[in-house]
Amino acid sequence: MEIVLVRHGEPEWVRNGLAVGDPPLTERGRLQSELLADRLVDEHFDEILVSPLIRARQTAAPLLERLGRPEVIAPWLAEIRDPGWAGSPAEKAEQAYAEMRLQEPDERWHGLDGGESVRDFVGRIHLGVEMFLAERGVTRHEHDLPVWTVERPGRRILLVAHAGTNSVSIGHLLGLAPTPWEWDRFVLGHASVSRVESMSIGPVHSFSLVRLADVEHLPLNDRSR
């Protein structure tokens, strides 16, 4: 089984000096999404699932159009919820993130004041991955090690989502203990492609990270983080 995780293209976080809550893609982000479609259009996917946020939907749109496939939204793929900065001066968000980077490791679990806590976000994504896999016949085996029962190992699924969502999902599949800095543990550039594959270990399966944050389909000047 292969799970391909794509991060959305570059979003327009700031417009006219003000923060944008659920931003669309920038012009470069739209170009990244077209180049991403060029990269993936010849691959077969049994399913393509997309985050409900605009930046992910716009990233998936060129590929879905070329494949002639409908958009399928998976709500659990949404990124961590911010404190509701839409319309606020961009400096407010920058200051909040700067202060968070100075916190002690355990304090980071609380996240940003007024937003979804990192602990709640990680729990939401872990539950989302578990339910998503269980619906497709992939269940965690009763074992101390991170091994799974996989009913249909040949399936290929594409998820178009976010840096946090994808990082937590990868860590969960690999059996890694979560941290409150998942966005920094796996550095995923815009429109990057990561691939996780299951491998058989006797009667069960384990997931292996075979490609992380691949952006070779993007020219150097069109890469962003």
VENBEL-V713976 format. One record per residue. N is the residue number from 1. SS is DSSP state (hx for helix, st for strand, lp for the rest). NEAR is the number of other ideal C-beta (glycine too) atoms within 10 Angstrom. Layout:
N/SS/NEAR + N/SS/NEAR
This chain:
1/lp/22 + 2/st/18 + 3/st/24 + 4/st/20 + 5/st/27 + 6/st/28 + 7/st/30 + 8/lp/32 + 9/lp/31 + 10/lp/24 + 11/st/22 + 12/lp/15 + 13/lp/14 + 14/st/15 + 15/st/12 + 16/lp/6 + 17/lp/8 + 18/st/14 + 19/st/20 + 20/lp/18 + 21/lp/14 + 22/lp/13 + 23/lp/20 + 24/lp/15 + 25/st/24 + 26/lp/17 + 27/hx/9 + 28/hx/18 + 29/hx/22 + 30/hx/17 + 31/hx/17 + 32/hx/29 + 33/hx/26 + 34/hx/16 + 35/hx/18 + 36/hx/26 + 37/hx/20 + 38/hx/13 + 39/hx/18 + 40/hx/21 + 41/lp/11 + 42/lp/7 + 43/lp/12 + 44/lp/6 + 45/lp/17 + 46/lp/13 + 47/st/15 + 48/st/22 + 49/st/19 + 50/st/24 + 51/lp/24 + 52/lp/15 + 53/lp/21 + 54/hx/17 + 55/hx/28 + 56/hx/29 + 57/hx/18 + 58/hx/20 + 59/hx/30 + 60/hx/29 + 61/hx/18 + 62/hx/20 + 63/hx/24 + 64/hx/17 + 65/hx/11 + 66/hx/14 + 67/hx/15 + 68/lp/6 + 69/lp/13 + 70/lp/7 + 71/lp/14 + 72/lp/11 + 73/st/14 + 74/lp/19 + 75/hx/8 + 76/hx/17 + 77/hx/24 + 78/lp/22 + 79/lp/22 + 80/lp/22 + 81/lp/15 + 82/lp/17 + 83/lp/15 + 84/lp/11 + 85/lp/19 + 86/lp/12 + 87/lp/10 + 88/lp/13 + 89/st/13 + 90/hx/16 + 91/hx/12 + 92/hx/13 + 93/hx/17 + 94/hx/12 + 95/hx/11 + 96/hx/17 + 97/hx/10 + 98/hx/10 + 99/hx/11 + 100/hx/17 + 101/hx/9 + 102/lp/7 + 103/lp/12 + 104/lp/6 + 105/hx/9 + 106/hx/8 + 107/hx/11 + 108/hx/17 + 109/hx/16 + 110/hx/15 + 111/lp/21 + 112/lp/19 + 113/lp/10 + 114/lp/11 + 115/lp/17 + 116/lp/16 + 117/lp/17 + 118/hx/23 + 119/hx/14 + 120/hx/15 + 121/hx/23 + 122/hx/21 + 123/hx/13 + 124/hx/17 + 125/hx/27 + 126/hx/15 + 127/hx/12 + 128/hx/19 + 129/hx/22 + 130/hx/14 + 131/hx/11 + 132/hx/19 + 133/hx/19 + 134/hx/11 + 135/lp/8 + 136/lp/16 + 137/lp/13 + 138/st/23 + 139/st/13 + 140/st/15 + 141/lp/16 + 142/lp/7 + 143/lp/9 + 144/lp/7 + 145/lp/9 + 146/lp/15 + 147/lp/20 + 148/st/20 + 149/st/13 + 150/st/22 + 151/lp/10 + 152/lp/10 + 153/lp/15 + 154/lp/9 + 155/lp/17 + 156/st/16 + 157/st/18 + 158/st/20 + 159/st/26 + 160/st/32 + 161/st/29 + 162/lp/25 + 163/hx/22 + 164/hx/20 + 165/hx/30 + 166/hx/30 + 167/hx/29 + 168/hx/28 + 169/hx/25 + 170/hx/23 + 171/hx/21 + 172/hx/21 + 173/hx/22 + 174/hx/13 + 175/lp/14 + 176/lp/16 + 177/lp/5 + 178/lp/19 + 179/lp/17 + 180/lp/20 + 181/lp/13 + 182/hx/23 + 183/hx/18 + 184/hx/11 + 185/hx/13 + 186/lp/22 + 187/lp/12 + 188/lp/26 + 189/lp/18 + 190/lp/26 + 191/lp/30 + 192/lp/27 + 193/st/21 + 194/st/22 + 195/st/16 + 196/st/21 + 197/st/18 + 198/st/21 + 199/st/12 + 200/st/11 + 201/st/12 + 202/lp/6 + 203/lp/8 + 204/st/16 + 205/st/19 + 206/st/18 + 207/st/22 + 208/st/12 + 209/st/15 + 210/st/11 + 211/st/14 + 212/st/17 + 213/st/17 + 214/st/17 + 215/lp/22 + 216/lp/10 + 217/lp/17 + 218/lp/21 + 219/lp/11 + 220/hx/6 + 221/hx/7 + 222/hx/17 + 223/lp/17 + 224/lp/16 + 225/lp/12
